[in-house]
Amino acid sequence: MTGNTASDVGVTSSEVTVGLIVSKTSVLGSETFSPPMYGARAYFSSLNDRGGVHGRSVRVIVCDDGGTGAGNRRCVRQLIDEDHVFAFAGNSIFNYAGASDVNDAGVPDVGAEPIGNAYDQYRHLFSLYGTTSPRDGRIGINGKLYGGTEVYRYFKTALKTHVAGVVSYNQGDSQRFANLTVDGLEVEGYQVLREQVDFSVPNFDAAALDMKAHHVDIVFDALDSTGNVRLCRSMDAARFTVKAKVTTVQSWNELVRTDYADTPTCRDSLYATGNDRNYMDTQYPPVAQFRDDIHRFFPDRDDKLSMWELEGWASAQWLHDAMTSCGAALTRACVESYLNAPGDYDGHGLLTPRNFVVDLNPGAPRRNCLNVAQWQNDAYDRRGGWVTRTPDMMTTCFDVPSVAYTP
């Protein structure tokens, strides 16, 4: 600890206090938003056993906001005003109502899941996926955000898909993601059929039958994990088979093994895309370390592993790397200087490269890379599992247009 001092808020000569906000008790269920919390906590526990950050241990204070705006503001104020956290990591928040308070207090929020738009709005918030937005208090650039079409290009190229169904709830966030999906598919030349179901009483049977009648060969969605399972049940009941049922990274998890047990046909067509290594690919050292850390500190999570849990672990690693760069003089300004540097960050090979460099020409074509996995019922000694379908996510890249959308 030679040279360590109380160099900033939440930092003593022997300890750094980190906050973590999670919507664990939200109406969507305890597993919907909590996996990143377990990943981040496992990383920091392992880090402390290895000596911490330049001799400082990391103390993590978790606050469950209940998935409500009021609860989120309560957690923000508690962690900043009472617990005096140095930074946040591993946040997974349904309604980030306190984001402006975090930003106004100048507390770095590092590597969180960007469920809303706050991480494209505030300069002290750094999402796990990076962003090219200025984060000057406004969302995106001139009120627009941008996304590439590499996912749709991949399936068009690899599986020769042409007619896509997009299923969403009649709920704002779901509709926004569905709109972006539809726009990207149409740019890539797909014929698109939209299916909207009621959030409270969704009729997935009708959606499945309609897509079957229109000869849809690939299905995308803007649903939660429960919605995905119910949609698959309806697809199997209708004997509606597709080349790919593409789900979000949130549903790229071990629970597919049991949740989809009664929908084997649909489950075998499940694909997930993302920008991280598959949590089953332990030939990569960071993935192996993640698996070891989870097994050691949360052994009851072995059958609940997920990409979001891996991303929570990656979030903690990113904050650790930023803090390490500061040496003994650990400050928030130093951490943010590291995060805002022009070079790409890849989490030691765990993530596709990302940064926070502002792009004032966001509509220009981009070269984007991705990882793709498919669930296979008879993989991994016939127990089933997520099988990576890309040779290497660092080289599975496409030159694609950037599609603007209003958040």
C-alpha positions in Angstrom: 0.0 0.0 0.0 3.0 2.3 -0.2 2.0 5.7 -1.5 -1.8 5.1 -1.2 -3.8 7.9 0.3 -7.4 9.0 0.7 -7.2 10.3 -2.9 -10.9 10.9 -3.7 -14.4 10.3 -2.5 -14.9 6.6 -1.6 -11.1 6.0 -1.6 -8.9 5.4 1.5 -5.4 4.1 1.7 -6.7 0.5 2.0 -10.2 0.4 0.3 -12.3 1.6 -2.6 -16.1 1.7 -2.2 -18.1 0.8 -5.4 -21.8 1.0 -5.7 -24.1 -1.4 -7.7 -27.7 -0.7 -8.4 -29.9 -3.7 -9.6 -33.6 -4.0 -10.3 -33.7 -7.4 -8.7 -37.2 -7.3 -7.3 -38.8 -5.8 -10.5 -42.2 -7.0 -11.8 -40.3 -8.9 -14.5 -38.9 -11.3 -12.0 -35.7 -11.7 -9.9 -33.6 -13.2 -12.7 -34.4 -10.6 -15.4 -31.9 -7.9 -14.3 -29.9 -9.5 -11.5 -27.2 -11.6 -13.5 -24.8 -8.7 -14.0 -24.8 -8.1 -10.3 -23.5 -11.7 -9.6 -20.9 -11.4 -12.3 -19.5 -8.1 -11.0 -19.5 -9.2 -7.4 -17.7 -12.4 -8.3 -15.1 -10.4 -10.2 -14.4 -8.0 -7.2 -14.3 -10.9 -4.7 -11.7 -12.7 -6.8 -9.8 -9.4 -7.3 -9.7 -8.9 -3.5 -8.2 -12.3 -3.1 -5.5 -11.3 -5.6 -4.6 -8.2 -3.7 -7.1 -5.7 -4.9 -6.2 -2.5 -6.7 -2.7 -1.4 -5.8 -3.2 -2.9 -2.4 -6.7 -1.4 -1.9 -9.6 -3.9 -1.5 -12.9 -3.2 -3.2 -16.0 -3.0 -1.1 -19.2 -3.4 -3.1 -22.5 -2.0 -1.8 -25.5 -3.3 -3.6 -28.9 -1.5 -3.7 -32.0 -3.1 -5.1 -34.2 -0.4 -6.6 -37.2 -2.6 -7.1 -37.4 -1.7 -10.7 -39.1 1.6 -10.0 -38.1 5.2 -10.7 -38.6 6.2 -7.0 -36.6 3.2 -5.9 -33.8 4.1 -8.2 -33.6 7.7 -7.0 -33.5 6.3 -3.4 -30.6 4.0 -4.3 -28.7 6.7 -6.1 -29.0 9.1 -3.2 -28.2 6.5 -0.6 -25.1 5.3 -2.4 -23.8 8.8 -3.2 -24.8 10.8 -0.1 -24.6 8.2 2.6 -22.2 5.4 1.4 -20.0 7.9 -0.6 -19.2 5.4 -3.4 -16.2 6.2 -5.7 -17.9 4.7 -8.8 -20.6 2.4 -10.0 -20.1 -1.0 -11.8 -22.4 -3.8 -12.9 -25.5 -1.6 -12.9 -28.6 -3.3 -14.4 -31.5 -0.9 -14.0 -35.0 -1.0 -15.4 -35.8 2.6 -14.8 -32.7 4.8 -14.3 -34.6 7.8 -13.0 -31.6 8.9 -10.9 -29.1 9.0 -13.8 -29.0 12.8 -13.9 -28.2 12.8 -10.2 -25.3 10.4 -10.8 -24.0 12.6 -13.6 -24.4 15.8 -11.6 -22.4 14.3 -8.7 -19.6 13.3 -11.2 -19.7 9.7 -10.2 -18.4 7.4 -12.9 -20.9 4.6 -13.8 -18.7 2.1 -15.7 -19.8 -0.8 -17.9 -23.5 -1.0 -17.1 -26.2 -2.5 -19.1 -27.8 0.3 -21.3 -31.4 -0.7 -20.9 -32.6 2.9 -21.3 -31.1 5.9 -23.1 -29.2 7.5 -20.1 -25.9 6.0 -21.3 -26.2 7.9 -24.5 -27.0 11.1 -22.7 -24.7 11.8 -19.7 -21.0 12.1 -19.8 -20.2 10.4 -16.5 -22.1 7.2 -17.6 -20.2 4.6 -19.6 -22.2 1.7 -21.0 -20.7 -1.7 -21.5 -21.1 -1.4 -25.2 -19.5 2.0 -25.6 -21.1 4.8 -27.5 -20.2 7.5 -30.1 -22.8 9.9 -28.7 -21.5 13.2 -27.3 -23.3 12.6 -23.9 -23.8 16.3 -23.5 -27.1 16.1 -21.7 -29.0 15.3 -24.9 -29.7 11.8 -26.2 -27.6 10.9 -29.2 -27.0 13.5 -31.9 -29.9 15.8 -32.7 -32.2 13.4 -30.9 -31.1 10.4 -33.0 -29.3 7.2 -32.1 -27.8 4.8 -34.6 -27.4 1.1 -35.0 -25.7 -1.2 -37.6 -27.3 -4.0 -39.6 -24.6 -6.6 -39.2 -26.9 -9.0 -37.4 -29.3 -9.1 -40.3 -26.5 -9.3 -42.8 -25.0 -12.3 -41.0 -28.2 -14.3 -41.2 -28.9 -13.3 -44.8 -25.4 -14.4 -45.7 -25.1 -17.5 -43.5 -28.6 -18.9 -43.6 -30.0 -17.4 -46.7 -33.0 -15.9 -44.9 -35.4 -13.6 -46.7 -38.8 -13.1 -44.8 -38.5 -11.9 -41.2 -41.1 -11.7 -38.5 -40.6 -9.2 -35.7 -42.5 -9.7 -32.5 -42.9 -7.0 -29.8 -45.1 -5.9 -26.9 -47.3 -2.8 -27.1 -44.9 -1.2 -24.7 -42.7 1.8 -25.4 -39.2 0.3 -24.9 -40.2 -2.9 -26.7 -41.7 -0.9 -29.6 -38.5 1.3 -30.0 -36.3 -1.8 -30.3 -38.7 -3.4 -32.7 -38.8 -0.3 -34.8 -35.0 -0.3 -35.1 -35.1 -4.1 -35.9 -37.6 -3.5 -38.7 -35.7 -0.6 -40.2 -32.4 -2.6 -40.2 -34.1 -5.6 -41.8 -35.6 -3.5 -44.5 -32.3 -1.9 -45.3 -30.9 -5.3 -45.7 -33.6 -6.2 -48.2 -35.8 -8.4 -46.0 -39.6 -8.7 -46.4 -40.8 -7.9 -42.8 -44.0 -8.9 -41.0 -44.6 -7.1 -37.7 -46.4 -8.9 -34.9 -47.5 -6.8 -31.8 -48.9 -8.6 -28.7 -50.4 -7.1 -25.6 -47.9 -6.8 -22.7 -50.5 -7.9 -20.1 -52.3 -10.6 -22.1 -50.1 -11.5 -25.1 -51.6 -13.8 -27.8 -48.5 -15.5 -29.1 -50.6 -18.2 -30.7 -52.1 -15.7 -33.2 -48.7 -14.3 -33.9 -47.2 -17.7 -34.6 -50.0 -18.7 -37.0 -49.8 -15.4 -38.8 -46.1 -15.7 -39.4 -46.5 -19.3 -40.6 -49.1 -18.2 -43.1 -46.8 -15.6 -44.4 -43.9 -18.1 -44.8 -41.6 -16.3 -42.3 -38.2 -18.0 -42.2 -36.5 -16.0 -39.4 -38.0 -14.5 -36.3 -36.6 -11.6 -34.3 -38.2 -10.1 -31.1 -38.2 -7.3 -28.6 -39.4 -9.5 -25.8 -38.3 -10.5 -22.3 -37.1 -14.0 -21.5 -40.6 -15.1 -20.4 -42.1 -13.8 -23.6 -39.5 -15.7 -25.7 -40.4 -19.0 -24.0 -44.1 -18.4 -24.6 -43.6 -17.5 -28.2 -41.6 -20.7 -28.8 -44.4 -22.8 -27.2 -46.8 -21.2 -29.7 -44.5 -21.8 -32.6 -44.1 -25.5 -31.8 -47.8 -25.9 -31.2 -48.5 -24.4 -34.6 -45.7 -26.6 -36.2 -44.2 -23.4 -37.4 -40.5 -24.0 -38.0 -37.9 -21.4 -39.1 -34.3 -21.3 -40.0 -33.5 -19.1 -37.0 -35.4 -17.8 -34.0 -33.1 -14.9 -33.0 -33.3 -13.7 -29.4 -31.6 -11.0 -27.5 -28.3 -11.3 -25.6 -30.4 -11.2 -22.4 -31.8 -14.6 -23.3 -28.4 -16.1 -24.1 -28.3 -18.1 -20.9 -28.3 -21.5 -19.2 -31.9 -21.4 -18.3 -32.8 -22.2 -21.9 -32.0 -25.8 -21.0 -35.0 -26.0 -18.7 -37.2 -23.1 -19.7 -37.6 -24.4 -23.3 -37.6 -28.1 -22.4 -41.1 -28.6 -23.8 -40.3 -26.7 -27.0 -37.4 -28.8 -28.5 -38.0 -27.8 -32.1 -38.0 -24.1 -31.5 -35.2 -24.4 -28.9 -33.0 -26.0 -31.6 -33.5 -23.0 -33.8 -32.6 -20.5 -31.1 -29.8 -18.1 -32.1 -28.4 -15.2 -30.0 -26.0 -12.5 -31.1 -23.8 -10.2 -29.1 -20.4 -8.5 -28.8 -18.8 -10.8 -26.2 -17.3 -14.2 -26.1 -19.7 -17.1 -25.6 -19.7 -17.9 -21.9 -19.3 -21.6 -22.9 -16.1 -21.0 -24.7 -13.6 -21.6 -21.9 -10.7 -21.9 -24.3 -10.5 -18.1 -23.9 -8.8 -17.2 -20.6 -11.2 -14.4 -19.5 -14.2 -16.8 -20.0 -12.4 -19.5 -18.0 -11.7 -17.0 -15.2 -15.3 -15.8 -15.2 -16.5 -19.4 -14.9 -14.1 -20.1 -12.1 -15.1 -16.9 -10.2 -18.8 -17.6 -10.4 -18.3 -21.2 -9.4 -16.2 -20.2 -6.4 -18.3 -17.3 -5.0 -21.8 -18.2 -6.3 -21.8 -22.0 -6.8 -25.6 -22.0 -6.9 -25.4 -20.0 -10.1 -23.7 -22.8 -12.1 -27.0 -23.7 -13.7 -28.0 -20.1 -14.2 -25.0 -18.8 -16.2 -25.7 -16.2 -18.8 -24.1 -13.6 -21.1 -25.5 -10.8 -18.9 -23.6 -12.4 -15.9 -20.5 -12.5 -18.0 -21.1 -8.8 -19.0 -21.4 -7.9 -15.3 -18.0 -9.5 -14.7 -16.7 -7.6 -17.7 -18.0 -4.4 -16.3 -16.1 -4.9 -13.0 -13.0 -5.8 -15.0 -13.3 -2.5 -17.0 -13.5 -0.4 -13.8 -10.6 -2.4 -12.4 -8.5 -1.7 -15.5 -9.3 2.0 -15.3 -8.5 2.2 -11.6 -5.2 0.3 -12.1 -4.1 2.9 -14.7 -4.2 5.5 -11.9 -1.6 3.9 -9.7 -1.7 5.0 -6.1 -3.3 8.4 -6.9 -6.8 6.9 -7.6 -9.3 9.6 -8.7 -12.5 9.8 -10.6 -10.9 12.1 -13.1 -8.2 9.6 -13.8 -10.7 6.8 -14.3 -12.7 8.8 -16.8 -9.6 9.9 -18.6 -8.8 6.2 -19.2 -12.4 5.5 -20.3 -12.5 8.4 -22.7 -9.1 7.7 -24.3 -9.2 7.2 -28.1 -8.0 3.6 -28.1 -10.4 0.7 -28.2 -11.0 -1.5 -25.2 -11.6 -5.3 -25.7 -11.6 -6.6 -22.1 -8.4 -8.6 -22.7 -10.1 -10.4 -25.6 -13.5 -10.8 -23.9 -15.2 -8.1 -25.9 -15.3 -6.8 -29.4 -13.4 -3.4 -29.4 -15.4 -0.4 -28.1 -14.8 3.1 -27.0 -16.5 6.4 -26.1 -15.0 8.6 -28.9 -17.6 11.0 -30.3 -18.5 10.5 -33.9 -20.1 13.6 -35.5 -20.9 11.6 -38.7 -22.9 8.8 -37.1 -24.8 8.0 -40.3 -21.8 6.8 -42.2 -21.3 3.1 -43.0 -19.4 1.2 -40.4 -17.4 -2.1 -40.1 -19.1 -3.9 -37.3 -18.2 -7.3 -35.8 -20.3 -9.8 -33.8 -20.6 -13.1 -32.2 -23.3 -15.6 -32.9 -24.3 -18.8 -31.0 -27.0 -21.4 -31.6 -28.6 -23.6 -29.0 -28.1 -27.3 -29.8 -30.1 -29.9 -27.9 -27.4 -32.6 -28.3 -24.3 -30.5 -27.8 -21.8 -30.9 -24.9 -22.2 -34.6 -24.2 -25.9 -34.4 -25.3 -26.8 -32.1 -22.4 -27.3 -29.2 -24.9 -25.7 -25.8 -24.9 -24.8 -22.7 -26.8 -22.5 -23.5 -29.7 -20.6 -20.6 -31.3 -21.3 -20.3 -35.0 -18.8 -17.6 -35.9 -15.1 -18.6 -36.5 -14.0 -15.6 -34.4 -16.0 -12.6 -33.4 -13.0 -10.4 -33.9 -13.0 -11.2 -37.6 -16.7 -11.9 -38.3 -17.3 -8.4 -39.5 -19.5 -6.6 -42.1 -19.4 -3.2 -43.8 -23.0 -2.1 -43.0 -25.1 1.1 -43.1 -25.9 2.9 -39.9 -29.7 3.2 -39.3 -31.0 6.2 -37.4 -33.8 5.9 -34.9 -35.6 8.1 -32.4 -35.3 6.8 -28.9 
